[in-house]
Amino acid sequence: MSDYISPPRTRVRRSAGPAPLVVAVFGLAAFLVGFVLFWGVGARVAGGGFDIGLPSLGNGGPKTEEVAKSLAAPVSYPVAARFDPLLYRDTHYVPVKGIYISSWIAGSPELFAKQVALVDRTELNAMVIDVKDATGYVSYDSNVALADELKLEEHRIKDVDALMATLREHDIYPIARIVCFNDKLLSAARPEWSVQSKNGGLWRDKKGVSYTNPYDRRVWEYLVQLAEDAVSRGFREIQFDYVRFPSDGKISDAVYPGRNGTPEDAIAEFLAFARQRLEARGAWLSADVFGLTVHVKDDMNIGQKIEKVARNVDIVSPMIYPSHYEAGSYNIENPNASPYETITNAMADSGRRLSGSGAIVRPWLQDFSLGGVTYGVEEVKAQIKAVEDQGYTEWILWDPSVKYVEEALRHE
């Protein structure tokens, strides 16, 4: 071993990381790069452009103010909530088991209360109420200018809003009945809108009743305005009755000014016109038709071609009263005395003729006596059973005197 001692030399100290100064420099650089990137992305999101330059700090330069305003501005959402009356209508449909109520009964608190109680006690859930009947009078104070101008209103229902409130309270489905072209009041006030006689003046049927002209669109407009007013009061369905050409009297003398096309097309076009307006308000449209329309192949010379009617309404209501069928119809000796058999055949016809039309079949059934046969519990029950045995769930009872056989109905 030598005693030689080497001269001192600088010792290199090994370390686990860079010197503090280097760390600080690199850290600052990373912070600045990150800050710039963060600012650029934030500006892009807020609606600004990407700018590699540093933003002004301090009291806020132009870029700071622009971003601040963008962030503070209210957000405008492109999709707004929208009420679809047609969708609402379709999802709230109620299969109807109803009765007819005249405007006189509807306008009498005492008599109307009895009918409401009948519905409450039984399977019934709907009322068809006269808004305009065969007299031509509108039954309450409407907002239809022409009805007021021509004095076509007779306020049998004093407070229609209270009436509708009662129906809502008892969960009764309200249907407004509007008689269409059988209207001696409007035809007298507006003879130029009416069926004319080839011998001069207004044409009249066997009972001396004049008709408005189903080709005249001014008549269409009046009827639809009445329907719209009824919907605005709370009626959920409009039922057009006498939606046809006249059937009784010397038809060969009838003249229709402005005639354009066949009667069946005129009726179909009127219904299409009304349906478009009523759908926009979320209301259903139904039409009453002669019972035989589901059996015969033509329009019965009144414009009621059943397939064309069905394509332009939501509900078809054939009036299949057994008393209205001639002896031998459906090979039944006395249809009036055989309500089950008569209604069974009529509903079978309805199913065949209206299948695929999209229209609901809801027949009128007989709760009145005519032609020497008394209709009571068994006769009314037989009709309801016939409808249900054919697979249908809806029907309406008709009695012009509004006196229904309660024992024929199921009780709740």
C-alpha positions in Angstrom: 0.0 0.0 0.0 1.5 3.4 -0.9 1.6 6.5 1.2 0.7 8.6 -1.9 -2.3 10.9 -1.4 -4.2 12.0 -4.5 -5.0 15.6 -4.9 -8.6 16.7 -4.0 -11.2 16.4 -6.8 -14.8 17.5 -7.2 -17.2 14.8 -6.1 -20.3 14.4 -8.3 -23.4 13.9 -6.0 -25.9 11.6 -7.5 -29.6 12.6 -7.0 -33.0 10.9 -7.6 -34.4 13.9 -9.6 -33.5 17.1 -11.3 -32.3 20.1 -9.4 -35.1 22.3 -7.8 -34.5 25.1 -10.3 -35.0 22.8 -13.2 -38.2 21.5 -11.6 -39.5 25.0 -11.1 -38.8 26.0 -14.7 -40.4 22.9 -16.2 -43.4 23.2 -13.8 -44.0 26.8 -14.8 -43.8 25.9 -18.5 -46.3 23.1 -18.1 -48.7 25.3 -16.1 -48.6 28.0 -18.9 -49.2 25.4 -21.6 -52.0 23.8 -19.7 -53.6 27.1 -18.9 -53.5 28.2 -22.5 -55.1 24.9 -23.6 -57.7 25.1 -20.9 -58.6 28.6 -21.9 -58.8 27.7 -25.6 -61.1 24.8 -25.0 -63.3 26.8 -22.6 -63.6 29.6 -25.1 -64.6 27.2 -27.8 -67.3 25.7 -25.6 -68.6 29.2 -24.6 -68.9 30.1 -28.3 -65.6 31.9 -28.7 -62.7 31.1 -31.0 -59.5 29.4 -30.0 -56.8 32.0 -29.3 -53.3 30.9 -28.4 -52.6 34.3 -26.9 -52.9 34.7 -23.2 -56.1 36.5 -22.0 -56.0 39.8 -20.3 -56.3 39.5 -16.6 -56.6 42.5 -14.3 -60.0 44.2 -14.5 -61.0 42.1 -17.5 -60.1 42.9 -21.1 -62.3 42.4 -24.1 -61.9 38.6 -24.2 -62.8 38.2 -20.6 -65.9 40.4 -21.0 -67.0 38.5 -24.1 -66.7 35.1 -22.3 -68.4 36.4 -19.2 -71.4 37.6 -21.3 -71.6 34.3 -23.2 -71.7 32.3 -19.9 -74.3 34.6 -18.5 -76.6 34.5 -21.5 -79.8 32.4 -21.2 -79.7 29.1 -23.1 -82.3 28.8 -25.9 -83.6 25.2 -26.1 -84.7 24.3 -29.7 -87.5 21.9 -28.6 -90.6 23.4 -27.0 -93.3 21.5 -25.2 -96.4 21.1 -27.5 -99.9 19.9 -26.8 -101.2 17.5 -29.4 -105.0 17.5 -29.1 -105.4 14.6 -31.5 -103.0 12.4 -29.4 -104.8 13.5 -26.2 -108.2 12.7 -27.8 -107.1 9.2 -28.9 -105.5 8.2 -25.6 -108.5 9.3 -23.6 -111.3 7.6 -25.6 -114.1 6.1 -23.5 -116.2 3.2 -25.0 -119.7 4.6 -24.8 -122.9 3.1 -23.3 -125.2 6.1 -23.5 -128.6 7.6 -23.5 -130.2 10.4 -25.5 -131.1 13.6 -23.5 -133.3 16.2 -25.1 -132.5 19.9 -24.5 -135.6 20.3 -22.5 -134.6 17.6 -20.0 -131.0 19.0 -20.0 -132.4 22.4 -19.2 -134.4 21.2 -16.2 -132.2 20.8 -13.1 -134.7 18.4 -11.5 -135.3 16.2 -14.5 -131.7 16.2 -15.5 -130.6 15.2 -12.0 -132.8 12.1 -12.3 -131.0 11.1 -15.5 -127.6 11.7 -13.9 -128.6 9.5 -11.0 -129.6 6.8 -13.5 -126.1 6.9 -15.1 -124.5 6.8 -11.6 -126.5 3.6 -10.7 -126.0 1.7 -13.9 -123.5 0.7 -16.5 -124.3 3.9 -18.5 -121.4 6.4 -18.9 -122.5 8.8 -21.5 -125.2 11.3 -22.6 -126.0 12.5 -26.1 -127.4 16.0 -25.5 -129.3 18.2 -28.0 -127.3 21.2 -29.0 -129.4 21.8 -32.1 -132.4 19.6 -32.6 -134.8 19.1 -35.5 -136.7 22.3 -34.7 -133.5 24.2 -35.8 -133.1 25.9 -32.5 -129.7 26.0 -30.7 -130.4 25.1 -27.1 -128.1 27.5 -25.3 -126.5 30.9 -25.6 -123.7 30.1 -28.1 -121.0 32.3 -29.4 -121.9 31.7 -33.1 -122.7 35.0 -34.6 -125.1 33.8 -37.2 -127.3 32.0 -34.6 -127.5 35.3 -32.7 -128.1 37.4 -35.8 -130.9 35.2 -37.1 -132.4 34.5 -33.7 -131.8 30.8 -34.1 -131.3 30.2 -30.3 -133.9 29.1 -27.8 -132.1 29.0 -24.4 -133.6 25.8 -23.0 -130.3 25.2 -21.3 -129.9 28.3 -19.2 -126.4 27.6 -17.9 -124.4 25.3 -20.2 -121.2 25.7 -18.2 -123.0 24.4 -15.0 -124.4 21.5 -17.1 -120.9 20.6 -18.2 -119.5 20.9 -14.7 -122.2 18.4 -13.5 -121.2 15.9 -16.2 -117.5 16.2 -15.3 -118.3 15.7 -11.6 -120.1 12.5 -12.4 -117.6 11.3 -15.0 -120.2 11.3 -17.7 -118.9 11.4 -21.3 -120.6 14.4 -23.1 -121.7 14.1 -26.7 -123.3 17.0 -28.5 -126.1 16.1 -31.0 -126.4 18.5 -33.9 -129.1 18.1 -36.5 -127.7 19.1 -39.8 -129.8 19.7 -42.9 -133.3 19.2 -41.5 -133.6 22.9 -40.5 -136.7 24.9 -41.2 -135.5 27.9 -39.2 -132.3 28.5 -41.1 -133.9 27.7 -44.5 -136.6 30.3 -43.8 -134.0 32.9 -42.8 -131.6 32.0 -45.6 -133.8 30.6 -48.4 -130.9 31.0 -50.9 -129.0 28.4 -48.8 -131.8 25.9 -49.0 -133.4 23.1 -51.2 -135.6 24.8 -53.8 -138.7 23.5 -55.5 -138.8 23.4 -59.2 -142.2 25.0 -58.9 -140.8 28.0 -57.1 -140.0 28.7 -53.4 -138.6 26.3 -50.9 -139.0 22.5 -51.3 -140.9 20.9 -48.3 -141.3 17.3 -47.2 -144.6 15.5 -46.4 -144.7 17.3 -43.0 -144.1 20.7 -44.6 -140.5 20.9 -43.3 -137.9 22.6 -45.4 -134.2 21.6 -45.7 -131.0 23.4 -46.1 -128.9 22.5 -49.1 -126.2 19.9 -48.4 -124.1 21.3 -51.3 -124.0 24.8 -49.8 -120.7 25.4 -47.9 -122.2 28.3 -46.1 -124.5 25.8 -44.4 -121.4 23.6 -43.7 -119.6 26.5 -42.0 -122.6 27.3 -39.8 -122.8 23.7 -38.6 -119.1 23.4 -37.9 -119.1 26.7 -36.0 -121.8 25.3 -33.8 -119.8 22.1 -33.3 -116.7 24.1 -32.4 -118.6 26.1 -29.9 -119.9 23.0 -28.3 -116.4 21.6 -28.0 -115.2 24.9 -26.4 -117.9 24.3 -23.7 -116.6 20.8 -22.9 -118.3 18.4 -25.2 -115.8 15.7 -26.2 -117.7 14.4 -29.3 -119.9 15.9 -31.9 -122.7 13.7 -33.3 -124.2 14.8 -36.6 -127.8 13.7 -37.1 -129.9 14.2 -40.3 -126.6 14.3 -42.1 -128.3 13.4 -45.3 -130.5 14.6 -48.1 -134.3 14.7 -47.5 -136.1 11.3 -47.8 -139.8 12.0 -47.5 -142.0 14.0 -49.9 -141.9 14.6 -53.7 -138.1 14.3 -54.1 -138.4 14.8 -57.9 -139.4 18.4 -57.3 -136.3 19.2 -55.2 -133.6 21.4 -56.8 -130.2 21.9 -55.3 -128.5 25.1 -56.3 -124.8 24.7 -56.9 -125.1 21.0 -57.2 -121.6 19.5 -57.8 -121.2 15.8 -57.8 -123.3 13.0 -56.3 -125.3 13.3 -53.0 -123.1 10.6 -51.4 -120.0 12.6 -52.3 -121.5 15.8 -50.9 -122.2 14.2 -47.5 -118.7 12.6 -47.4 -117.1 15.9 -48.2 -119.1 17.7 -45.6 -118.0 15.2 -43.0 -114.4 15.4 -44.1 -114.6 19.2 -43.8 -116.0 19.0 -40.3 -113.6 16.3 -39.1 -110.5 18.3 -40.1 -111.7 21.3 -38.0 -112.8 19.2 -35.0 -109.7 17.0 -34.9 -107.7 20.2 -34.4 -109.7 20.8 -31.3 -109.3 17.2 -29.9 -112.9 16.2 -30.5 -114.4 13.0 -31.9 -116.9 13.1 -34.8 -119.7 10.6 -35.1 -122.6 10.4 -37.6 -126.1 8.9 -37.3 -127.2 6.9 -40.3 -130.3 4.9 -41.3 -130.1 1.4 -40.1 -130.6 0.0 -43.6 -127.4 1.7 -44.8 -125.4 -1.2 -43.4 -127.4 -3.6 -45.5 -128.2 -2.0 -48.9 -125.5 -1.4 -51.5 -126.4 2.2 -52.5 -126.8 5.5 -50.7 -130.6 5.0 -50.3 -131.0 8.2 -52.3 -130.1 10.3 -49.3 -126.3 10.5 -49.7 -125.6 8.0 -46.9 -123.2 5.5 -48.7 -122.0 3.8 -45.5 -118.4 3.2 -46.7 -117.9 6.8 -47.6 -119.5 8.0 -44.3 -117.2 5.7 -42.3 -114.0 6.9 -44.0 -114.8 10.5 -42.9 -115.9 10.1 -39.3 -114.5 8.4 -36.1 -117.8 6.7 -35.1 -120.7 5.5 -37.2 -124.1 5.1 -35.4 -126.6 3.1 -37.4 -130.1 3.5 -36.1 -131.0 -0.2 -36.1 -134.4 0.0 -34.4 -136.2 -3.3 -34.9 -139.5 -1.4 -35.4 -138.1 0.3 -38.5 -137.6 -3.0 -40.4 -140.3 -4.3 -42.7 -141.8 -7.8 -42.3 -139.5 -10.4 -43.8 -136.3 -8.4 -43.4 -133.4 -10.7 -42.6 -136.0 -13.5 -43.2 -137.6 -12.6 -39.9 -141.4 -12.6 -40.0 -141.8 -9.7 -37.6 -138.4 -7.9 -36.9 -140.0 -5.6 -34.3 -141.1 -8.6 -32.2 -137.7 -10.3 -32.6 -135.2 -7.7 -31.3 -132.3 -10.1 -30.6 -132.4 -11.7 -34.1 -132.9 -8.3 -35.8 -130.0 -6.6 -34.0 -127.7 -9.7 -34.5 -128.2 -9.5 -38.3 -127.8 -5.7 -38.4 -124.6 -5.8 -36.4 -123.2 -8.6 -38.6 -123.9 -6.4 -41.6 -122.2 -3.5 -39.9 -119.1 -5.6 -39.2 -118.9 -6.7 -42.8 -119.4 -3.3 -44.4 -117.2 -1.3 -42.1 -114.4 -3.7 -41.5 -111.1 -1.9 -42.3 -112.7 1.6 -42.4 -111.1 2.6 -39.1 -114.5 3.8 -37.8 -116.0 2.6 -34.6 -119.5 1.0 -34.8 -121.8 2.3 -32.1 -125.4 1.5 -32.8 -128.6 3.3 -31.6 -130.9 0.8 -29.9 -134.7 1.0 -29.3 -136.0 1.9 -25.9 -139.5 3.0 -27.1 -142.6 1.2 -28.3 -143.9 1.5 -31.8 -145.8 -0.7 -34.3 -147.9 -2.6 -31.8 -145.0 -4.1 -29.8 -144.3 -3.0 -26.3 -140.6 -2.6 -25.5 -139.7 -3.3 -21.9 -136.9 -5.0 -19.9 -136.6 -8.2 -22.1 -136.7 -6.3 -25.4 -134.0 -3.8 -24.4 -131.8 -6.4 -22.8 -132.1 -8.6 -25.9 -130.8 -5.8 -28.1 -127.8 -5.1 -25.8 -127.0 -8.8 -25.7 -127.1 -9.1 -29.5 -124.7 -6.2 -29.8 -122.3 -7.7 -27.3 -122.6 -11.2 -28.7 -121.4 -9.8 -32.0 -118.2 -8.6 -30.3 -119.2 -4.9 -29.8 -119.0 -3.0 -26.6 -120.8 0.3 -27.5 -124.4 1.4 -27.9 -126.8 4.2 -27.2 -130.5 4.0 -26.2 -133.0 6.2 -27.9 -136.3 7.3 -26.4 -137.7 10.6 -27.5 -139.5 11.0 -24.2 -136.3 10.2 -22.3 -137.8 7.5 -20.1 -135.5 4.5 -20.0 -136.0 1.0 -18.7 -133.5 0.9 -15.9 -134.1 -2.8 -15.2 -132.6 -3.6 -18.6 -129.3 -2.2 -17.5 -126.5 -3.7 -15.4 -126.2 -2.0 -12.0 -122.9 -0.8 -10.6 
